[in-house]
Amino acid sequence: MTRGLFITVEGPEGAGKSTILSELYQQLLQDGLDVVQTREPGGISIAEQIREVILNTKNTEMDKRTEALLYAAARRQHLVEKVIPALKAGRIVICDRFIDSSLAYQGNARGIGMKEVMDINQFAIEDKMPDLTLYFDIDPEEGLKRIAKHNGREVNRLDLESVEFHTRVREGYQKLIEQYPDRIQVIDASKSKEAVFADAYEIVTGYLNR
């Protein structure tokens, strides 16, 4: 396989996607596949520095458009420095969040507009969209309850938002599922961790075996 595969993992806060992503990564390595695990915003030094600014709980005065631009800037650097070289080398890249997060969070939940956020991201990503997206769906209240129980997890600025905000995030994702039905595969994240992992693994291996 010369051309790589770009898989992204999406979901509202508390859906457990990061945990499943790590397990998925380990399993695919065991299967003998050449896989890279990364995250957004972050994954490389410059983008991790931008992440610290975006998610710092002290930065409550940050303008919503500034926030959207910072995400797009981090995305651009991560893409050209890490994702594209790995894909060109024929590797499978699994990324925790990508453009759909900006569309759901800044576009829909913050009210900037999904088209507006897509426009600034088009500049950042050019035409590089994921091949496959796993969307872990959970009720916002349930997701926030999980976060409250999870002591080891970093609390970021987005966790401090209201339930209404997180409901709008989920609505944004629902719009994206309708827009990209072939790319985005929905997984019920309210099920047991084992069941969620099994669903994710089945979707990914099914896609790889096509």
Residue, then its C-alpha position, 0 to 999 in steps of 0.5 A: m500500500t503506497r498511499g496512506l490512510f487518514i482516519t480521524v476520531e471525533g466526539p463530544e466531551g466525555a465520549g471516551k474517544s481518546t481511550i478507544l483510540s489508544e486501544l485501537y492504535q495498539q491493536l492495529l500495531q499488533d495486527g502488523l500495520d504501520v500506524v501513527q497516533t496523533r492528536e489535535p490541537g497538538g501532535i508536534s511542538i508548535a501545535e502543542q504550544i498553540r494548544e496550551v493557549i487555546l485550552n488554558t482555563k485562564n483565557t476566558e476572554m478569548d474571542k470565538r473567531t480568535e479561537a477558530l483561527l488558532y485551531a486552524a493554525a495548529r491544524r495547518q502546522h500539524l498537517v504539513e509537519k506530521v500527517i502528510p509526510a506519514l501518509k506519503a510514506g504509506r502509513i495509517v494516521i489515526c488522529d484524535r480530532f480534526i476539522d469536524s471538531s472546529l465545525a461542530y464547536q466553533g461553527n455550530a456551538r459558538g455560532i460563528g457558522m459552519k460555512e464560515v469555519m469551513d472557509i478558514n479551514q479550507f485555507a489551512i488544509e487545502d483539500k486534505m480531508p480524512d478518508l474515514t471518521l469515527y464519531f463517538d456519540i453520547d448524550p452531552e449530560e452523560g459525557l459531562k458526568r463521565i468527565a466529572k468522575h475522571n480525576g486524571r483527565e486534563v480539564n480544559r476551557l471547553d469543559l467549563e462550558s454549559v450543557e447547552f453549549h455541549t448540546r449545540v456541539r452534538e447538533g453540529y456533529q449531527k449536521l456533519i453526519e448528514q453532510y458526509p454519510d460515507r465518511i463519518q461512521v457513528i458509534d454509540a459511545s454509551k455502550s461498554k468500553e469493550a463494545v465501543f472498541a469492538d465497533a470501532y475496530e470492526i469499522v476500521t478493519g472493514y474499511l482497510n479490507r475493502 
